[in-house]
């Protein structure tokens, strides 16, 4: 049983990537983002609207969820501002 509570037997060998398994369009996802939906809500909607997600193996589901979390739930790391880091940021920004 994976993180989403689905036990799957079988494999991914029968899947053909035709980009038709996802029922949500890019426009729908953008609307969700603009309305302030959390990343977890978007990921849940993507999984619910996927024709193939439930048929994937547990490992593939976890891999898919991690990839979507990186895309829709970004994390931010804050560093202490020092003269060296400020110079590096301005240098990188201007080049």
Secondary structure per residue as TSV (DSSP state, phi and psi in degrees):
chain	resnum	aa	ss	phi	psi
A	1	X	-	360.0	125.4
A	2	X	-	-85.6	-171.6
A	3	X	T	-63.9	-24.1
A	4	X	T	-98.6	3.4
A	5	X	S	82.2	27.4
A	6	X	-	-117.3	127.3
A	7	X	-	-103.3	127.8
A	8	X	-	-129.4	135.8
A	9	X	-	-116.0	144.7
A	10	X	S	125.6	-160.1
A	11	X	-	-146.5	-179.8
A	12	X	S	-99.3	4.6
A	13	X	T	-65.3	-24.2
A	14	X	T	-87.4	-4.2
A	15	X	-	-80.0	136.6
A	16	X	-	-117.7	123.6
A	17	X	-	-79.4	99.1
A	18	X	-	-114.5	3.9
A	19	X	S	59.8	27.8
A	20	X	-	-115.5	-1.1
A	21	X	S	-75.5	-23.3
A	22	X	B	-94.0	122.7
A	23	X	-	-83.4	-24.0
A	24	X	S	-78.8	135.4
A	25	X	-	-91.4	167.1
A	26	X	H	-59.7	-36.9
A	27	X	H	-62.1	-41.3
A	28	X	H	-63.4	-41.7
A	29	X	H	-66.3	-40.9
A	30	X	H	-63.6	-37.9
A	31	X	H	-62.9	-40.9
A	32	X	H	-62.9	-42.4
A	33	X	H	-62.5	-45.8
A	34	X	H	-66.7	-29.3
A	35	X	T	-80.6	-2.7
A	36	X	T	91.6	19.4
A	37	X	-	-66.0	140.7
A	38	X	-	-71.7	157.3
A	39	X	H	-57.8	-39.3
A	40	X	H	-63.6	-35.6
A	41	X	H	-68.1	-39.6
A	42	X	H	-65.6	-43.6
A	43	X	H	-64.2	-40.8
A	44	X	H	-62.4	-41.1
A	45	X	H	-65.8	-39.7
A	46	X	H	-63.1	-44.3
A	47	X	H	-65.4	-40.7
A	48	X	H	-67.7	-29.9
A	49	X	T	-98.0	11.7
A	50	X	B	-96.5	129.9
A	51	X	S	-71.8	-26.2
A	52	X	S	-105.9	-10.0
A	53	X	G	-59.6	-45.0
A	54	X	G	-67.7	-22.0
A	55	X	G	-89.5	-8.0
A	56	X	S	-74.3	158.9
A	57	X	-	-71.1	163.4
A	58	X	H	-58.6	-42.9
A	59	X	H	-61.0	-44.4
A	60	X	H	-66.4	-35.8
A	61	X	H	-64.6	-44.4
A	62	X	H	-62.8	-42.7
A	63	X	H	-62.4	-43.5
A	64	X	H	-62.4	-45.1
A	65	X	H	-62.8	-41.9
A	66	X	H	-63.2	-40.8
A	67	X	H	-64.2	-41.3
A	68	X	H	-70.5	-33.8
A	69	X	H	-64.1	-40.8
A	70	X	H	-63.0	-35.0
A	71	X	H	-80.5	-43.3
A	72	X	H	-105.4	-9.2
A	73	X	S	-129.3	67.6
A	74	X	-	-66.8	152.0
A	75	X	-	-112.9	154.5
A	76	X	-	-126.5	132.6
A	77	X	-	-111.4	127.2
A	78	X	-	-100.7	128.7
A	79	X	-	-111.2	151.4
A	80	X	-	-67.4	133.0
A	81	X	-	-79.9	121.0
A	82	X	-	-122.3	169.0
A	83	X	H	-58.8	-40.8
A	84	X	H	-65.5	-44.9
A	85	X	H	-69.6	-35.9
A	86	X	H	-64.3	-43.5
A	87	X	H	-62.4	-41.1
A	88	X	H	-63.8	-41.4
A	89	X	H	-64.8	-47.5
A	90	X	H	-65.5	-36.8
A	91	X	H	-64.0	-47.5
A	92	X	H	-64.1	-36.6
A	93	X	H	-66.1	-38.3
A	94	X	H	-87.6	-6.5
A	95	X	-	-113.0	360.0
